[in-house]
């Protein structure tokens, strides 16, 4: 699963890892949406976006799973070396919902920034 944040920083989404071919991010592939995503990637990881994954996910009606107490993930952001991160969630109102193949974490003042996750 991949952990993704929305542009507003108020939601986290866990989506299945894309399958299929990875393409080099060429000048022709750089639509305004791709440019926006590439800028966010640079801001969050301090690395240039060099590849492009095309993915589609199934999103069904939300099913509440429960309260989130911590968020843990592995990333190579900043250093380029894989490192584990865990953020304890302070608000009792941060919730996890399943929507088919994806999961959404939202509520309770959740805030996602390049500096970290709070909520």
QUIQUIJO-V93573 format. One record per run of one state. SS is the DSSP state (alpha for helix, beta for strand, coil for the rest). FROM is the first residue (numbers start at 0). LEN is the number of residues. If there is no record, write none. Layout:
# QUIQUIJO-V93573
ss:SS from:FROM len:LEN
ss:SS from:FROM len:LEN
This chain:
# QUIQUIJO-V93573
ss:coil from:0 len:1
ss:beta from:1 len:4
ss:coil from:5 len:5
ss:beta from:10 len:5
ss:coil from:15 len:7
ss:beta from:22 len:2
ss:coil from:24 len:2
ss:alpha from:26 len:3
ss:coil from:29 len:2
ss:alpha from:31 len:14
ss:coil from:45 len:5
ss:beta from:50 len:2
ss:coil from:52 len:10
ss:beta from:62 len:5
ss:coil from:67 len:2
ss:beta from:69 len:6
ss:coil from:75 len:7
ss:beta from:82 len:6
ss:coil from:88 len:6
ss:beta from:94 len:5
ss:coil from:99 len:2
ss:beta from:101 len:5
ss:coil from:106 len:4
ss:beta from:110 len:3
ss:coil from:113 len:2
ss:beta from:115 len:3
ss:coil from:118 len:1
